[in-house]
């Protein structure tokens, strides 16, 4: 319970007392309204024929948040992150760290290599945000200038971009304009931005701008998967993953097969009318809230001036 309270408190601090946080919070709500309406009207911007992706890391990781259904979704109501994933590295006891977990180096994921999920061109990189040292406490870095922390955005095709976030400060090995190949190391896992412990956030978006994008399901290729409660890994040439799965890329050439898209059912990526209504309501409430805050601020200044003039 204490961790949840700390998370809520630090999130409030990030939004109301960090100008970057306030701007990004507003931009996300308003941008999502624009993106949702755009996707609802121009349905062709959402790809019906997905480009298979590799898992964006080396080794075996655990899906802590994410899936293709509303139940498993990372953040169903946030259209850009509807099909996003959060990946941690866990041990046999499903713990993400050794020892007390007070130090970043205690976490198995911290410093692990992050790779490009497919061929593409880097369109945006950030690499200067600190790794928040207080992991596992529930606190987030409310002073962070970007909720994504350090990140890389790669363009793979028209209307198809990948975002990998919360990278380690100073670890990014690519820059804007670089061409990358599937499996190429682009950085290391960190704890930057709005993050409670070292992990990777990964999602696909239809637009290079994070705040104006609509998320898309991720069809993974050539990987192995362990279901919760089982001991063995099953190989997949193509497939979707969800919360609780332990996953890793297939490394041996003899294990890698040519994916057959026809064997995997496609996910309906269409934006519904209710998605549009919900996003517009959120945007309206946000604007009304901003107006209210500004009005309180102006009234406060007026009262202060009256007091000063009366002295």
C-alpha positions in Angstrom: 0.0 0.0 0.0 2.8 2.4 0.8 4.3 2.0 -2.6 1.0 2.7 -4.3 0.6 5.9 -2.2 4.2 7.0 -3.0 3.5 6.4 -6.7 0.3 8.5 -6.6 2.0 11.3 -4.6 5.0 11.5 -6.9 2.8 11.4 -10.0 0.9 14.4 -8.7 4.1 16.2 -8.0 5.3 15.4 -11.5 2.2 16.8 -13.1 1.5 19.9 -10.9 5.0 20.9 -9.8 7.1 20.0 -12.8 6.5 22.3 -15.8 7.7 19.5 -18.2 5.3 17.1 -16.5 2.4 19.4 -16.7 3.1 20.1 -20.4 3.5 16.4 -21.3 0.4 15.4 -19.3 -1.7 18.0 -21.2 -0.1 17.2 -24.5 -0.8 13.5 -24.1 -4.5 14.0 -23.4 -5.1 16.6 -26.1 -2.8 14.8 -28.6 -4.6 11.5 -28.0 -7.9 13.2 -28.8 -6.5 14.5 -32.1 -5.0 11.1 -32.9 -8.1 9.1 -32.1 -10.3 11.3 -34.3 -7.8 11.1 -37.1 -7.6 7.3 -36.9 -11.4 7.0 -36.7 -11.8 9.1 -39.9 -8.8 7.9 -41.8 -8.7 4.2 -41.0 -6.0 3.4 -43.6 -3.3 4.9 -41.3 -3.5 1.8 -39.1 -1.7 -1.1 -40.8 -3.8 -4.2 -41.3 -0.8 -6.2 -42.4 1.6 -6.0 -39.5 5.4 -6.1 -39.9 6.8 -8.8 -37.6 9.1 -7.5 -34.8 11.8 -9.2 -32.8 11.8 -8.8 -29.0 13.8 -5.6 -28.3 16.4 -7.3 -26.0 18.8 -10.1 -25.6 18.2 -12.9 -23.1 15.0 -13.9 -21.3 12.6 -11.3 -20.0 9.2 -11.3 -18.4 6.1 -9.4 -19.7 4.8 -7.5 -16.6 2.3 -5.4 -18.4 0.8 -5.7 -21.9 -1.2 -7.7 -24.3 -3.6 -7.5 -27.2 -6.8 -7.7 -25.1 -8.4 -5.1 -22.9 -7.8 -7.3 -19.8 -4.1 -7.6 -20.4 -3.5 -4.2 -21.9 -0.8 -1.9 -20.7 -3.1 1.1 -20.8 -6.3 0.5 -22.8 -7.7 4.0 -22.3 -4.4 5.6 -23.6 -4.7 4.9 -27.3 -1.0 5.3 -28.0 -0.1 2.7 -25.3 -3.0 0.3 -25.8 -0.8 -2.4 -27.1 2.4 -1.4 -25.3 4.6 -3.7 -23.2 6.7 -3.4 -20.0 9.4 -5.9 -19.8 11.4 -6.9 -16.6 14.1 -9.5 -16.0 13.0 -11.9 -13.2 14.6 -14.9 -11.5 13.0 -18.3 -10.7 11.1 -16.7 -7.8 9.8 -14.0 -10.1 11.8 -11.3 -8.3 13.3 -8.6 -10.4 16.3 -7.9 -8.2 18.8 -9.5 -5.9 19.5 -8.3 -2.4 17.4 -5.5 -1.0 16.7 -3.8 -4.4 17.7 -0.4 -3.0 20.5 0.0 -5.6 20.0 0.1 -9.4 22.7 -2.5 -9.8 20.5 -4.9 -7.8 18.1 -5.2 -10.6 18.7 -7.9 -13.2 17.4 -5.7 -16.1 19.6 -2.7 -15.3 22.3 -2.2 -18.0 21.1 -5.1 -20.1 21.5 -4.5 -23.9 18.5 -3.3 -25.8 18.2 -4.0 -29.6 16.4 -2.7 -32.6 13.2 -4.8 -33.2 13.4 -4.5 -37.0 15.3 -2.7 -39.7 14.7 1.1 -39.9 15.9 4.6 -39.5 16.3 6.4 -36.2 14.1 9.5 -36.1 14.4 10.6 -32.5 16.8 9.9 -29.6 17.1 11.2 -26.0 20.0 10.2 -23.8 20.6 12.8 -21.1 18.1 12.0 -18.4 19.3 10.5 -15.1 18.4 7.0 -13.8 16.3 7.6 -10.8 18.3 5.9 -7.9 15.3 5.1 -5.6 14.1 1.9 -7.3 11.5 -0.4 -5.8 10.2 2.3 -3.4 7.1 3.3 -5.4 8.5 6.7 -6.0 9.1 8.0 -9.5 11.4 10.8 -10.5 8.9 13.7 -10.3 11.6 16.1 -11.5 12.2 14.2 -14.8 11.8 16.4 -17.9 10.3 13.5 -19.9 8.0 10.7 -18.9 9.7 8.4 -21.4 13.1 9.1 -19.9 15.8 8.2 -22.4 14.3 6.7 -25.5 14.8 5.8 -29.2 12.1 6.1 -31.9 12.7 4.1 -35.1 10.8 4.4 -38.4 10.3 0.9 -39.9 7.7 1.8 -42.6 5.1 4.4 -43.5 2.8 4.8 -40.4 5.0 2.4 -38.4 7.3 3.5 -35.7 8.7 1.8 -32.6 9.4 3.4 -29.3 11.7 1.9 -26.7 11.8 3.9 -23.4 13.4 4.2 -20.0 16.9 3.6 -21.3 20.1 4.0 -19.2 21.6 7.5 -19.2 24.4 7.8 -21.7 23.9 4.3 -23.1 22.3 5.1 -26.5 24.5 4.0 -29.3 22.6 5.5 -32.2 21.7 9.0 -33.3 19.0 10.6 -35.4 19.3 9.6 -39.0 21.2 6.3 -38.4 20.0 3.2 -40.2 19.7 0.3 -37.9 19.3 -3.4 -38.5 17.2 -5.9 -36.6 19.1 -7.1 -33.6 21.5 -4.2 -33.5 22.3 -2.9 -30.0 20.9 0.6 -29.6 21.2 1.1 -25.9 20.9 -0.3 -22.4 18.0 -0.8 -20.0 17.8 1.9 -17.4 15.4 3.6 -14.9 14.9 7.0 -16.4 11.7 9.0 -16.7 8.4 7.9 -15.1 9.7 4.5 -13.9 9.5 2.7 -10.5 12.4 0.3 -11.3 14.6 -0.7 -14.3 12.6 -2.0 -17.2 11.9 -1.5 -20.9 8.8 0.1 -22.3 8.1 -0.9 -25.9 5.3 -0.1 -28.3 4.5 0.6 -31.9 2.9 3.8 -33.0 1.6 5.1 -36.4 3.2 8.6 -36.0 6.7 9.8 -35.2 5.2 12.1 -32.5 4.5 10.2 -29.3 1.7 12.5 -28.3 -0.1 12.4 -31.6 0.1 8.6 -32.2 -2.2 5.6 -32.1 -0.7 2.4 -30.9 -0.8 -0.9 -32.8 -0.6 -4.6 -31.8 2.9 -6.1 -32.0 3.3 -9.3 -33.9 6.5 -10.9 -32.8 8.7 -13.3 -34.8 11.1 -16.2 -34.0 10.9 -16.3 -30.3 10.3 -18.8 -27.5 7.6 -18.4 -24.8 6.9 -19.8 -21.4 3.3 -19.7 -20.2 2.7 -18.9 -16.5 2.7 -22.0 -14.4 4.7 -24.1 -16.9 8.3 -25.2 -17.0 9.0 -25.5 -20.7 9.4 -23.0 -23.5 7.5 -23.3 -26.8 9.0 -22.0 -30.0 7.0 -19.5 -32.1 7.7 -18.4 -35.6 5.0 -15.7 -35.2 2.7 -14.8 -32.4 1.5 -12.4 -29.8 2.5 -12.3 -26.1 0.8 -11.1 -23.0 1.2 -10.4 -19.3 2.9 -13.2 -17.4 4.8 -14.7 -20.3 8.6 -15.2 -20.2 10.0 -14.6 -23.6 13.3 -14.6 -25.5 14.4 -14.3 -29.1 15.5 -17.5 -30.8 19.3 -17.3 -31.3 20.4 -20.4 -33.1 20.0 -20.2 -36.9 18.6 -23.8 -37.0 15.8 -22.6 -34.8 14.8 -19.7 -36.9 12.1 -20.3 -39.5 10.4 -18.2 -42.2 7.3 -16.7 -40.6 3.9 -17.5 -42.1 1.5 -14.6 -41.4 -1.5 -16.6 -42.5 -1.2 -18.8 -39.4 -1.8 -16.0 -37.0 -5.1 -14.2 -36.7 -5.0 -10.4 -37.1 -6.0 -8.1 -34.3 -8.7 -5.5 -35.0 -6.9 -2.2 -34.7 -9.8 0.0 -35.6 -10.6 2.9 -33.3 -14.3 2.8 -32.2 -16.8 5.6 -31.8 -16.6 5.2 -28.0 -12.8 5.7 -28.2 -13.4 9.0 -29.9 -16.1 10.1 -27.4 -13.8 9.1 -24.4 -10.8 10.9 -25.8 -12.8 14.1 -26.5 -14.3 14.0 -23.0 -10.8 13.7 -21.5 -9.6 16.6 -23.6 -12.6 18.7 -22.6 -12.1 18.0 -18.9 -8.4 18.8 -19.2 -9.0 22.1 -20.8 -11.7 23.0 -18.2 -9.2 22.1 -15.5 -6.5 24.3 -17.0 -9.0 27.2 -17.2 -9.9 26.6 -13.6 -6.2 26.6 -12.5 -5.5 29.7 -14.4 -8.5 31.5 -13.0 -7.4 30.6 -9.4 -3.9 31.8 -10.2 -5.2 35.1 -11.6 -7.5 35.6 -8.6 -4.6 34.9 -6.2 -2.5 37.5 -8.0 -5.3 40.1 -7.7 -5.8 39.4 -4.0 -2.0 39.7 -3.4 -2.0 43.1 -5.3 -4.9 44.4 -3.3 -3.1 43.5 -0.1 0.1 45.2 -1.2 -1.7 48.3 -2.4 -3.6 48.5 0.9 -0.4 48.5 3.0 
